[in-house]
Amino acid sequence: MRGSSERPYLNKVLVADSAGYSTTEIVAIRPIAALNPEYCALALRRPDFVEYVTRLGQGTKMPRLRKNDALNAPFPLAPLAEQDRIVAKVDEMMTLCDRLQEARMARKLARTQLAKTTLARLSEPNANTATFRSHARFAIESLPALTTRADQLKHLRQTILNLAVRGKLVAQRPDREKPASLPRSNLQGEGGDFSRPVNWCSRNLGEILDFRYGKGLTANQRKRDGPVPVYGSNGIVGYTTEPLTKQSCVIVGRKGSAGALNICNGPSWTTDVAYYIEVPDFLSLRFLYISLSALNLDYLAKGVKPGLSRSDAYSKRMSIPPLSEQHRIAAKVDRLMALCDGIEAGLININSSRASFLESALLATL
């Protein structure tokens, strides 16, 4: 016995392998001619029959095929022996399709893993110049063939950020750019998580940044057409007339979207679910945002309703280049991220641009 839904366009056609009952949504089919059950199921799934059902289906919400229309539908009746051969061949081809799909998925996973590994090697904290140069060359040569999907650009974006905050994205100018003037460190030495360029400095976030708590804002204090944006933990949630700070700042999610970052180049109000960081004079706004993005503060979130503790954030280490280099790094990152956006949106041909993209990203390091 075969079972066929009154809505075959849903591909609900099966062969019952034991006795049972069917609901009113299912039509039980008992052949009056010699018929292979599996062949019958194939015939009822064929595209022209599905198109026939779709065309004649009755009802607006869940169109159904009427019994008379079903009985009048053409049916490709082959000799029984040929039916058996057709079913066997279809089973063989479906098995082959399954194997090809499994192989395709294995190749995709292998490419993804190799791409991740290649990018991770670029971010090795203590790689010397020669080792980094070797990794970078391998990435330029290999990644165009490994990154076949736009979603894989996520790892490339993170690598760009990692390279940016390690001084690997733009050329160094130690003879022309003096180190930034930072507050005196309370820690012994200038150690960090990676070897820094000679004219960079390193500090814990708690020594150079103030994560200030936002303040609640009632509905009456918010104005739809106000000039000041109001930020929550994950972006603008409204507007108001008076700012909490008049300075440019980076907003960091404290609750909810903990660790999420937003940038505001002007007066703003931050609600009590986020921190705001006013930019010190030795940092550029964009470089601060890039550095915090590279730190992945969202991974520090804790609790049932994830929250970001200031003390945890303050313990993270940040390296600071000269201010002029910060501007050059930010400009380079913005160009590369715009190229990523174009690739993801399909505005730029991904196959022709990946190699030039990587060369552009790493050119200053080779």
C-alpha positions as CSV (number, residue, x, y, z in Angstrom):
1,M,0.0,0.0,0.0
2,R,1.1,3.5,-0.8
3,G,0.2,6.6,1.1
4,S,-0.1,9.9,-0.7
5,S,-1.0,13.3,0.9
6,E,-3.9,15.3,-0.6
7,R,-1.1,17.9,-1.0
8,P,1.6,16.0,-2.9
9,Y,3.4,19.3,-3.7
10,L,4.7,18.9,-0.1
11,N,6.4,15.7,-1.3
12,K,4.6,13.6,1.2
13,V,4.5,10.3,-0.7
14,L,5.7,7.2,1.0
15,V,5.5,3.4,0.9
16,A,3.9,1.9,4.1
17,D,6.0,-1.1,5.1
18,S,3.4,-2.4,7.7
19,A,-0.3,-2.3,8.4
20,G,-1.7,0.8,10.0
21,Y,-4.1,3.8,9.9
22,S,-3.9,7.1,8.0
23,T,-5.4,10.4,8.8
24,T,-7.9,12.2,6.6
25,E,-4.9,14.1,5.1
26,I,-3.6,10.9,3.6
27,V,-5.0,8.9,0.7
28,A,-4.3,5.2,0.8
29,I,-3.7,3.8,-2.7
30,R,-4.3,0.1,-3.6
31,P,-3.2,-0.7,-7.2
32,I,-5.5,-2.7,-9.4
33,A,-2.7,-3.5,-11.9
34,A,0.8,-5.0,-11.4
35,L,2.7,-2.2,-9.7
36,N,6.0,-1.9,-7.8
37,P,5.1,0.2,-4.7
38,E,8.4,2.1,-4.9
39,Y,7.9,2.9,-8.6
40,C,4.4,4.2,-7.7
41,A,5.9,6.5,-5.1
42,L,8.4,7.8,-7.7
43,A,5.7,8.5,-10.2
44,L,3.7,10.5,-7.7
45,R,6.8,12.6,-6.8
46,R,7.7,13.4,-10.4
47,P,7.8,17.1,-11.3
48,D,5.0,17.1,-13.9
49,F,2.6,15.5,-11.4
50,V,3.5,18.0,-8.7
51,E,2.9,20.8,-11.2
52,Y,-0.5,19.2,-12.1
53,V,-1.5,19.1,-8.5
54,T,-0.4,22.6,-7.9
55,R,-2.4,23.8,-10.9
56,L,-5.6,22.0,-9.9
57,G,-5.4,22.2,-6.2
58,Q,-8.5,23.5,-4.4
59,G,-8.4,25.8,-1.4
60,T,-6.6,29.0,-0.5
61,K,-4.7,28.2,2.7
62,M,-3.9,24.5,2.1
63,P,-4.8,23.6,-1.5
64,R,-5.8,19.9,-1.9
65,L,-6.2,17.6,-4.9
66,R,-9.8,16.5,-5.5
67,K,-10.3,12.7,-5.9
68,N,-11.7,13.0,-9.5
69,D,-8.7,15.1,-10.5
70,A,-6.4,12.6,-9.0
71,L,-8.1,9.7,-10.8
72,N,-7.9,11.6,-14.1
73,A,-4.2,12.3,-13.8
74,P,-1.9,10.7,-16.3
75,F,0.3,7.9,-14.9
76,P,3.4,6.5,-16.6
77,L,2.8,2.8,-16.4
78,A,5.8,0.8,-17.4
79,P,6.0,-3.0,-17.6
80,L,6.6,-4.5,-14.1
81,A,10.1,-5.7,-14.9
82,E,11.0,-2.3,-16.1
83,Q,9.5,-0.7,-13.0
84,D,11.8,-2.9,-10.9
85,R,14.8,-1.8,-13.0
86,I,13.8,1.9,-12.7
87,V,13.5,1.6,-8.9
88,A,16.9,-0.1,-8.7
89,K,18.6,2.5,-10.9
90,V,17.0,5.4,-8.9
91,D,18.2,3.8,-5.6
92,E,21.7,3.4,-7.1
93,M,21.7,7.1,-8.3
94,M,20.4,8.3,-4.9
95,T,23.1,6.4,-3.1
96,L,25.6,8.0,-5.4
97,C,24.1,11.4,-4.7
98,D,24.4,10.8,-1.0
99,R,28.0,9.9,-1.3
100,L,28.7,12.9,-3.5
101,Q,27.0,15.1,-1.0
102,E,29.0,13.6,1.9
103,A,32.2,14.1,-0.1
104,R,31.2,17.7,-0.9
105,M,30.5,18.4,2.8
106,A,33.8,16.9,3.8
107,R,35.7,19.1,1.2
108,K,33.8,22.1,2.5
109,L,34.7,21.4,6.1
110,A,38.3,20.7,5.1
111,R,38.5,24.0,3.2
112,T,36.9,25.9,6.1
113,Q,39.3,24.3,8.6
114,L,42.4,25.0,6.4
115,A,41.3,28.6,5.9
116,K,40.8,29.1,9.7
117,T,44.2,27.5,10.4
118,T,45.9,29.7,7.7
119,L,44.4,32.8,9.2
120,A,45.2,31.7,12.8
121,R,48.9,31.3,11.8
122,L,48.9,34.9,10.8
123,S,47.8,35.8,14.3
124,E,50.4,33.8,16.2
125,P,51.5,36.2,19.0
126,N,55.2,35.6,19.0
127,A,56.0,34.8,15.4
128,N,59.2,36.5,14.2
129,T,59.4,38.5,11.0
130,A,60.6,35.6,8.9
131,T,57.9,33.2,10.2
132,F,55.2,35.8,9.7
133,R,56.4,36.5,6.2
134,S,56.2,32.8,5.4
135,H,52.6,32.6,6.8
136,A,51.5,35.7,5.0
137,R,52.8,34.4,1.6
138,F,51.0,31.1,2.2
139,A,47.8,32.9,3.0
140,I,48.0,35.1,-0.2
141,E,48.6,32.0,-2.3
142,S,46.1,29.6,-0.7
143,L,43.1,31.6,0.6
144,P,41.6,32.5,-2.7
145,A,41.0,28.8,-3.3
146,L,40.0,28.1,0.3
147,T,37.5,30.9,0.9
148,T,34.6,30.0,-1.4
149,R,31.8,31.5,0.6
150,A,31.2,35.0,1.8
151,D,30.4,33.9,5.3
152,Q,34.0,32.7,5.6
153,L,35.0,36.4,5.5
154,K,34.1,36.6,9.2
155,H,37.5,34.9,10.1
156,L,39.3,37.2,7.6
157,R,37.7,40.2,9.3
158,Q,39.0,39.1,12.7
159,T,42.4,38.5,11.3
160,I,42.5,42.0,9.9
161,L,41.7,43.4,13.4
162,N,44.4,41.2,14.9
163,L,47.0,42.3,12.4
164,A,46.0,45.9,12.9
165,V,46.6,45.9,16.7
166,R,49.9,44.1,16.3
167,G,51.5,46.6,13.9
168,K,51.3,44.2,11.0
169,L,48.9,46.1,8.7
170,V,50.8,49.3,7.8
171,A,54.5,50.1,7.4
172,Q,56.4,51.2,10.6
173,R,58.0,54.7,10.7
174,P,60.0,54.7,14.0
175,D,62.3,57.4,12.7
176,R,59.4,59.8,12.1
177,E,56.7,58.8,14.6
178,K,57.3,59.2,18.3
179,P,55.6,56.8,20.8
180,A,52.3,58.0,22.3
181,S,52.6,59.8,25.6
182,L,50.7,57.5,28.0
183,P,50.0,57.5,31.7
184,R,52.8,55.9,33.7
185,S,52.1,52.1,34.1
186,N,51.5,50.7,37.6
187,L,52.7,47.3,36.4
188,Q,56.3,46.1,36.2
189,G,57.6,46.2,32.7
190,E,55.8,46.7,29.4
191,G,55.0,43.0,28.7
192,G,52.0,42.1,26.6
193,D,50.5,39.2,24.8
194,F,52.7,39.7,21.7
195,S,55.9,41.3,20.6
196,R,55.2,45.0,19.7
197,P,56.8,47.4,17.3
198,V,59.6,49.4,18.9
199,N,57.6,52.6,19.0
200,W,54.4,51.1,20.5
201,C,53.5,51.1,24.2
202,S,51.4,48.6,26.1
203,R,48.9,49.1,29.0
204,N,46.1,47.3,30.7
205,L,42.7,48.8,29.8
206,G,42.1,49.8,33.4
207,E,45.2,52.1,33.3
208,I,44.2,54.1,30.3
209,L,40.4,53.8,29.9
210,D,37.4,54.7,32.1
211,F,34.4,52.4,31.4
212,R,31.7,54.8,32.7
213,Y,28.2,53.5,33.6
214,G,25.4,54.8,31.5
215,K,22.2,56.2,33.1
216,G,18.6,55.3,32.7
217,L,16.4,57.5,30.5
218,T,12.6,57.5,31.0
219,A,10.2,57.5,28.0
220,N,9.3,61.1,28.7
221,Q,12.9,62.1,28.4
222,R,13.2,60.5,24.9
223,K,12.3,62.5,21.9
224,R,11.7,60.9,18.5
225,D,13.2,63.9,16.7
226,G,15.8,64.8,19.3
227,P,19.4,65.7,18.2
228,V,21.2,63.3,20.6
229,P,21.3,59.6,20.0
230,V,20.5,57.3,22.9
231,Y,22.5,54.0,23.0
232,G,21.6,50.7,24.6
233,S,23.8,47.7,24.7
234,N,23.5,47.0,21.0
235,G,23.0,50.4,19.2
236,I,20.7,53.4,19.0
237,V,17.4,52.9,20.9
238,G,16.1,56.4,20.6
239,Y,16.9,60.1,20.8
240,T,16.9,62.9,23.4
241,T,17.7,66.6,23.7
242,E,20.5,66.6,26.4
243,P,23.7,64.5,26.1
244,L,25.2,62.4,28.9
245,T,28.6,63.2,27.3
246,K,29.5,65.8,24.7
247,Q,32.6,63.9,23.7
248,S,33.1,61.2,21.0
249,C,33.0,57.8,22.6
250,V,32.8,54.1,22.2
251,I,29.8,52.4,23.8
252,V,30.3,48.9,25.2
253,G,27.4,46.6,26.0
254,R,27.2,45.8,29.7
255,K,24.0,43.7,29.9
256,G,22.1,41.8,27.2
257,S,24.5,42.2,24.3
258,A,27.4,42.3,26.6
259,G,30.7,43.3,24.9
260,A,28.9,44.6,21.8
261,L,30.6,47.8,20.5
262,N,29.2,51.0,19.0
263,I,31.0,54.2,18.0
264,C,29.6,57.7,18.3
265,N,31.4,60.6,16.9
266,G,29.7,63.4,18.9
267,P,27.3,64.0,21.8
268,S,25.3,61.0,23.0
269,W,23.4,59.4,25.9
270,T,24.2,55.9,27.1
271,T,21.6,54.0,29.0
272,D,22.3,51.9,32.1
273,V,22.7,48.7,30.2
274,A,26.0,49.8,28.7
275,Y,29.3,51.6,29.4
276,Y,30.7,54.6,27.5
277,I,34.3,55.4,27.0
278,E,35.4,58.9,26.3
279,V,38.5,58.9,24.1
280,P,41.8,60.0,25.7
281,D,43.9,62.4,23.7
282,F,46.5,59.8,22.9
283,L,44.0,57.6,21.1
284,S,42.0,58.1,17.9
285,L,38.3,57.1,18.1
286,R,38.6,54.6,15.3
287,F,41.7,52.9,16.6
288,L,40.2,52.5,20.0
289,Y,37.1,50.9,18.5
290,I,39.4,48.6,16.4
291,S,41.5,47.6,19.4
292,L,38.4,46.8,21.6
293,S,36.9,44.8,18.7
294,A,40.1,42.7,18.4
295,L,39.9,42.0,22.2
296,N,36.5,40.2,21.8
297,L,35.1,41.6,25.0
298,D,31.8,39.6,24.4
299,Y,33.7,36.5,25.5
300,L,34.1,38.0,28.9
301,A,30.4,38.0,29.5
302,K,29.2,36.0,32.5
303,G,25.9,34.9,34.1
304,V,22.5,33.6,33.1
305,K,21.8,37.0,31.6
306,P,25.3,37.7,30.3
307,G,27.0,40.7,31.8
308,L,30.4,42.3,31.3
309,S,32.3,43.3,34.4
310,R,34.6,46.3,34.3
311,S,37.2,44.5,36.3
312,D,37.4,41.8,33.7
313,A,37.6,44.3,30.8
314,Y,40.3,46.3,32.7
315,S,42.6,43.3,32.9
316,K,42.8,43.0,29.1
317,R,46.1,44.4,27.5
318,M,46.1,46.9,24.7
319,S,49.1,48.1,22.7
320,I,49.1,51.7,21.4
321,P,51.0,53.0,18.4
322,P,51.9,56.7,17.7
323,L,48.7,58.7,17.0
324,S,49.6,59.3,13.4
325,E,50.0,55.5,12.9
326,Q,46.7,55.0,14.5
327,H,45.1,57.1,11.8
328,R,46.9,55.1,9.1
329,I,45.8,51.8,10.6
330,A,42.2,52.9,11.0
331,A,42.1,54.1,7.3
332,K,43.6,50.7,6.2
333,V,41.1,48.7,8.3
334,D,38.2,50.8,7.0
335,R,39.2,50.1,3.3
336,L,39.6,46.4,3.9
337,M,36.3,46.1,5.8
338,A,34.6,48.0,3.0
339,L,36.0,45.5,0.6
340,C,34.7,42.6,2.8
341,D,31.3,44.3,2.8
342,G,31.3,44.5,-1.0
343,I,32.2,40.9,-1.4
344,E,29.5,39.8,1.1
345,A,26.9,41.9,-0.7
346,G,27.9,40.4,-4.0
347,L,28.9,43.9,-5.3
348,I,32.5,42.7,-5.8
349,N,33.4,39.5,-7.6
350,I,34.8,37.3,-4.8
351,N,36.9,35.1,-7.0
352,S,38.8,37.9,-8.6
353,S,39.2,40.0,-5.5
354,R,40.4,37.7,-2.8
355,A,44.0,37.5,-3.9
356,S,44.3,41.3,-4.4
357,F,42.5,41.7,-1.1
358,L,45.0,39.7,0.8
359,E,47.9,41.3,-0.9
360,S,46.5,44.7,0.0
361,A,46.0,43.6,3.6
362,L,49.5,42.1,4.0
363,L,51.6,44.2,1.6
364,A,53.1,46.3,4.3
365,T,54.3,43.3,6.2
366,L,56.2,41.5,3.5
